[in-house]
Structures are given as C-alpha cells and as structure tokens.
Amino acid sequence: MFCLTLTLAAHGWGAGKLTAPELIALAKAHGPELRAGIEATFDAKDLKEGTAWAGQGPEFFFAVEAATAPTLVVDEQPGLPMEALPGSQLWFGIAYVMPVGRLHQFHYVVNGADFGGRLDMPAFGPLSYLQPGVPGGKLSEKLIHTSKIYDGMKSEYWIYVPAQYDPATPVAVMVFQDGGGYIDRTGNNPVLNAVDNLIAQKKIPVMICVFINPGDIADAPGTPTYKAVKGHADRWGRTLKDAMRSTLYDTVSDRYVRFLRDEVLAEVGAKYNLRKDGYSHAITGASSGGICSFNAAWQMPNEFSRVLSLIGSFTSIQWKEDPAVAEGGQDYPDKILREPKRNLRVWLQDGANDMENPRWGSWPLANIRMANALKTRDYDFHFSFGKGTHNGGQGAAEFPEEMVWLWRDYDAAKTAQEYVPDPTEKGKPFFRVSSLNRDEQ
C-alpha cells in the first residue's frame, strides 16, 4: 500500500547535493531553489533516463526530464501526474511509499508508454537510521593486510567497535565481504546504523564487525596466486582486481576461510577480545561475496555458523579454474543434498530479475535450488525472494530484519547450539517456478 502526494515548486538556486527531506521541504514550500537543488542532486543522465530518486524512510522524491507530462507509477499502483518546473522540461513528485524495510519499484508512463524507472528502490525502516539516544560505535581507519596464504595479496579492511564493547568481555564477530560498501552511514547500505540500533535494543549481541575488501595481487607478480589470477583474467576478459575477487569469493575450497581465520581475524583478535566459537561468528556478502560467505561456513562450520547471502552467485564462475578444485558454485545445491549436514543458520536473498549469464548460469534459479536443498535437509534457513535485479537494494532494506533473524535466541552463556528450522518455515511448501510465455512478460 502507498499513497502519492504531488506538489509544485519553482526554479533556480545554486546548491550542493540535497537529501530527500530537503528536496521535499523545498517542494512543499514552493521554494525557488528547487530546480537548482534537483540539478545539483541528480546526474543529468539519470534525469534523462527516468531513474532519479531520493528517499528517507517512506518519503521519496522523484525527478525526471520529459517533453510531455509523465505519470509516476510506484509498485504498479495507479499512477499520478508529476508537476512541472516552469521554464524547463523537469518534472517532480513526492511519494509516500510503504511498507518500509522492503524493496519497491517505480516507472513513468509518458505518452502512453512505460519509461525509465528502477526495480530496486529500497525504503529503509527506522532501524536503518541511527535513533536518538543510541550511542554510535567507532570505525577504524583503513587497515592493510598482506597475506601469506595468497602469496602477498594486499587487502584493505576496517574494524567497527560498538560503544558497548568491554575489553574484559569477549564479543561476537561478523565479517562483511566487499566491506568498503557498508561503512557509510548515509550510503546505500547503512549497516552501521542498524548494528548500533539493534545492539542498543538487545536484539543482537554486542559484536565487532570486520569490513574487508577483495585483495589486490598486483604487487606480487610471479607468485602462484598471481599467475592463476592473471590466467583467469585473460581467459574471461576481466581486470586483475576483478579476477582476484572472483578467485577469493567464487572458489569452492577452504582457502579463503583459512585466510580469514588464520590471518585477518587473528590480526583483529590481537587488538580486541573476540569470541572463538563459531556460534558467535557470522559472515555476509553479496553476489560473489554471498557464495563466499556460504562457502566459508560450509567449509568450516565451527568457524562461522551464521550466514547472510545476498544475491549469491551459486553459479559456475570458478568451476575448474583451480586444477585442485573440481567443483564450482553451481554444485552447492547437490552438495547440500548429498554431503553430511552442517550445523548452519542461513538467510538467502535474491530477486526474480537477477542475472542470467550464458557463461555461468542463472542466479535466480540457482538460489531457488539452494533454498529447496536447504529445506529438503531441514536446515535452519530463510529465503527472501523478491522482484529485484542483481542489486543490493533488497538486502540493504531488509538488513535489520536479517540480523534479528540470524542472531535470534543467541545466548552469550553458550558456545554452541543445534540449529533447527524456524517453525514458521517448517510447514511451508517448496519454492516453485511459475513459467510464463515469453511473449507475455
């Protein structure tokens, strides 16, 4: 459910980039600065293509460039006309989008035809904004680790220490792949706000978060890792850094989790009092970082037992790239079915409009297979399947919910727990695919 309210404003003010509330306030006040605010806030390309938007909570501001009047459509509900900025081809509107904590979509109708829009528009809930009275933790400066396991690869990482951390008490830990994308409180993944709020509300334990970026092997030419990564880059037309990320994240082996355990967490643990039990360790990532997180827990469930995989690449990206590894990510649904059950709690997320790659496979179908395999073996899992693309929007919008589910019933007095399926999942059917005629999409 949502409702739309549209207002008129005039033109002209040289301003920096504005927030959604600032743009909405200008519009509601008929402020003459609105046009300059729009032009300073949004890229010209996004305005022309109809993909410009800004939101905070349920309040969204939209702007588009069009020669004739566009109609704004959110979540396929009846659309309302946009308002024109005099003396320009800019149109704007304000939308109240509900529910929050979910992914939404929008597009325009211009001259009877659909135009622009996005399938990945997250509406963040209150827990994604630092709440009044909640103390914020401290993010370290960027740190650099040089790996022995990966022959001189250099990795950037950050350590986040919550305000409630007491050096005398060992705390839980969570590792984020592609970590640099999570450290901006005002960015597309306001993880730090959610972590602070949830710790303050005692919905998750006090935990230290480690945000680690994929490594760079460029300074170690001639090493076995460099040669393998360079070979992958050349075969698939990828950059060296992209190929290094794939080697780290998409390979089905215990190498990356050994790197985390023996190098990165050992380094962090020398500074902070971390718990050692896998019951208190969680791991997350998106895309290749999603399969990486599941792989780390699968390989070493005593190191990581809680997994948050977002738009996970359970596909054949690294299949046979390493001669010592015959398997690829596409094998994981079958591995879950045929190998001994691990004691894991897993949240999967994907969208129906995620990628189909002729080289590596289908992301949505792979994640559906993963969910059904986990259900078949009675794993403690949840699958959040939406309409989004290969985009972090849904995972970011649902992050507070994901964390509460992942850490539910955590008891600091324990070091282990046998995970069993959530009763609400137990009675639900398997995930099915509804096949439509391709001419009727």
N, C-alpha and C positions, 0 to 999 in steps of 0.2 A: 504494500500500500504506500502511496505517496501523493502529495498534492503539490501543485505548482503555483507560485505567485510571481508575476512579472511586473517590473516597474520601469519607468522611463528616466533617463538621465541625459545630460548634455555633454559637451565636449571640452577638451583642452586643458591638460596640466602636465608638466614635466615631472614625473615621479619615478621612484625606484619600484622594484617588484613588490606587489601588494599581496596580502593574504586574502583568502576568501571573505572573511568578515569585513575587511577593509573595503573590498570591492562592493560587497553587498550594502555596506553603510553608505558608500558614495551613491549607489544606485537608488536606495531608498530616500536619500536626502536630495535627490536631483542635483547632485554635485557636479559642477562644471569640470571637475578634474577627472571624470570617469574615463573619457576617451584616452587621455594620456596614460592613465593607470592601466587600462586594458593593453595598450600597445607596449607598455614597459613590462607587463607581467607575462604576456604570452608571446611565443615566437610567431613571426608573420606566417610561417609555413603552417603552423597548427591552426591559426585563424582561417587561412585559405582552405585548408583541408577539413575543417569542421571537427577538429579533435582537441580544442582548447577547453579546459575546465579547471576549476579550483574548488576545493571543498574543505570544510571543517565540521566534523560531526555530521548531522543530517542536512546542513545548509550548503548548497552548491551554487556556484556562479558559472554561467556559460557565456561564451562569446564566439561569434562566427562572422566571417566575411561572406556576403552573398549579394547578388544583384537584385534579387527579389526576396520577398518576405519568407523566411524559414519558419517551420514549426518544430518545436522541441519535443522529442518523444523519449521518455525515460522508462525503462523496463517494460516496453510495449504497452504502456498505459495510454489512454487518449492524450494526444498532444495539445499544446497551447502555443499560440503565436509568440514570437520573440518581439522585442521592442527595438526600434531603430535609433541609432545615434545620428542626429541631424548633421547634414553635410558630409556624410561618409557612407560606406557600404557595410559598416559594422552593425551587428545586431547583438543584443544581450538578453539574458534572462536569469532569474533566480529560481532554483528548485529546492524543495524540501523533500529529501529522499530518505525513505525508511524501508526496512529496518537498518540500523547501524550495525557495525560488526559483520557486514556482509558485502559481497561484490554486486555491483549493479552495472547496467549498460545504458547507453543512450545513442541516439542518432537524430538527424534532422530530416524533414521532408521539405523539399524545395521543388516547386512546380510539379507536384505530384509524384516525385521520385525520391527514394531514400538517398541521403547524402551524409558523408562523414560519420562521426561517432566513434565510440570505443566500446568494446565488450568487457573491459577491465577497469572499472571505476570503483575503487574501494570507498565505502563510507565507514570511517573509523568511529568506534564507540568511545565512551568516556574513559575507559581504561587505557586507551592509546594516547591519552593526553595526561601529562603529569598533574595529579589532582592537588588541590590546595591542602597544605599541611603535610604532604608526603615528602620526605627527605630524598634528595637525589644522590645517587652514588657518584663515584669518581672514575672517569675513563682515563687510562694511562696514555702517555704519548705513544706514537707508533714505535714498535719494537721490531728488531730484525733478528731472525734466527737462521743460522747456517747449518744445513742438515748434513749428517754423515750417512744416514740411510739413503738419501737421494743425492749423494756424491757432490756436495757443495751447493745444492739448491738453496736460494735465499727466500725466506718467507717473511712477509710483514704480518704483524698481529698486534692486537690491543687487548688489554685486560680491564674488565669492568668490575669494580669492587662496590657492592652496595653499602649504603650508610650503616646498615645493621651488622656489618661484618665485625666480629670479635676475634682477634688473632688466637685467643685461647681456645676457641671452639672450631673444630674442623667443619667446613661447609661443603655443600653440594657444588657441582660444576657443570656448565653446559658449554659446548663448543659449537660455534657457528661457522660454517664454510662460506666462502666469499664474504668474509666478515666485515670488510670495509663498507658494504652496502647497508649495514644495520646500525651504524654508530651515530647517525644524525637524528636528533630528537624531532626535527621538523621535516624529515625526509619521507620517502615512500614506505619505509619500514621503521616506524617509531618504537622499536623494540625496547630501548632503554626506559621510556616512559612506562610501558606495560610491566616491565620487570620490577621497577620501583613501586608501582601501584599494587601489584599482586603480592610482593613481599610484605608491604605495609599492611595489607588486608589478610595476611597469613594464608593466602590461597596457594602459594608456592613457598618452598623453603628459602631461607637465605642462601644465595648462591653467587659464586663468581662466574662471570661469563668471559669466554675467550673467543674473540672475533679474529679469525685467521683468513688471510687472502691466499689464493693459489700461489705457489712459489715460482721463482724465476731461475732458470738454469743457464742463462746466457753467459754468466761469468765462469762457467765450468766446462769449457769446450774440451772434447777429447775423452771425457768420462763416459762410462757405460750408460748412465742416465741421459746425458746429453745426446749421445748417438741414437738411443732408442727414441727419444722425444723428437729429435730432428727428422728421423725417418718417418714418424707418424705425420709430422707437419708437412713433409714433402709429398707423402702419398695422398694426403687428403686436402692439400692446399690451405693449410691452416698456419697461423703465425706460431712462432716458437712458444710464446706465452700461453696461447690457447691450447696448443698441443700438450704443454706441461700440465695445465689444469685438467685436461682430459685424462692424462696418464695418472695423475693423482686420484681423481674422483671417479672415473669410469671403470677402472681396472678391478676385477673381481679377485682380490687377494688380500692378505693381511698386512701388506707393506705400509699402507697409509695409516692404519690404526696403530701399527708399531711406531711409526713416526710421531703420531700424537702422544702415545703413552710414554715412550722412552725418551723423547726429545722435548716436545712442546710442553706437555703437562708436567714433566719433570722440572723444566725450567720455571714454569709458573709456580709449581709446588715448592720450589726453593725460596720463594718470596711470600707465599700465602699458605695458610693451613687448609689444604684441600682434603676432603674425604677420599679414601682409596677404593671404596666399594662401588661396583657397577650399578647397584641400586640407587646410588646418589649421583650418577653420571648420565647426562643426556646429550644428544647430538642432533644437529639440524643442518639443513641446507636446501637449496632449490635447484632444480634441473639436474645437472651432473652432481651438484652438491647434495641433492636428495638421495640419489642412489648411493653416493659416497657414505652418507650417514647410515643408511640401512646396512650397507656392506660392512662398515666398521663394527656395528653391533652384532651382525651375523657372524663375523669372523671372531670377535672377542666379546661375547655377551657378558662376561664377568668384568669387562671394562666399561661398556656402555649398554644399558638395558632399556633406555627410553629414547625413541626415535621419532623425529618430526621430519617427514619427507614431503617437500612441496614440489609439484610438477616434476616428480622424479624421472630421470632418464633411464628407465629399465629397458634399455634397448642395446643394440649390438655395437656400440661405438668403439669399444676396446676389444671386441672379440678377436682373438688370435693375434693381437698386436704384440703381446709378450709371449714368446715361444714357450715359456714355462707355465703359462696360464691358458688353458684350452677353452675356458668358459667366458661368457660375456654377460652383460646385464640382462639380456633377454632370457637367460636361463634361470633367473631367480624364482619365477613362479613355480617352475618344476623342482628347483632345489628345495623350496619350502615344502612341497608335497612329498618329496622322497627322502629327504635327509632328516636326521634326528631333530626334534623340536627344540628351539632355543627359548629361553625364558625372556621374552621381549614384550614391550608395550609399544605399539606403532600407530602413529597417526599419518595417514596418506592423504594427499590432496592433489587433485588435477581438474582440468576443465575439458568439456566436450569439444572445444575449438582449439585444443593444444595441437602440436605439430604432427604432421605425417611426413616422414623423411624417407625418400626412396633408398637411401643408403642403409639406414639404421632402423627403420620401423615406425610404428605408431605409438606415440606417447599415451593417448587416452586408453587405447586397448591394452597396452602393457600395464598401466596402473589398475585397470579393471581386473586383469588376470592376477595381479598381485593381491588385490583385495579379496578376490574369491579364493585364492590359495590360502591366504591367512585365515579366512573364515572356515575353510574346509578343515584346517588343522587346529581349530579352536584357539587361535592366538587372540590376545587382548589387543584389538585393533579398532580403528575408526577410519572410515573413508569418506572424505568430504569431496563430492564430485559436483562441480558447477558448470557454468557455460563459458568460462574464460578461455583465453588463449595461453600461449607459453609466456606467462607473465606472473609476477609476484603479487599482484593485487589481492587476489582472494586469500592467499596465505597470510598476507600482512593484515588484512581486515579482520581475519579470524584469530590472529595471534594470541590475544588474551584467552580466548576460549580454548585454543590448542594447548596452551601452557597449563591451564587449570585441569584439563582432561589428562594431560601427560603426567602431572605430578599429584593427581588426586590420591588421597589416602596415604600420602607419604608420611612416614614416622621416623623422625631423627634417631629414635632409640633402636631402630633396626638397621641391619646391613644387608638384608635380603628379603625378598617377598616372591611368592609364586604368583605370577600374573594369570588372571583368569578373565575371560571375556566379560565386558560390561553387560549386565542383564538386559539393558535396553537393546543391545546388538544381538544378543543370543537368539531371539525369536524372529529376527528379520530375515527375509529371503536373500538369496544370492543376487549379485548385481547382473542385470541383463542389458543387452544392447537392443535398442529399437531401431530397426533398419528402415530408412525412408527411400523412396525413389529419388535418385539424384537430381531429377528434373523438378522436384517439388521441395527443395531445401528452403 
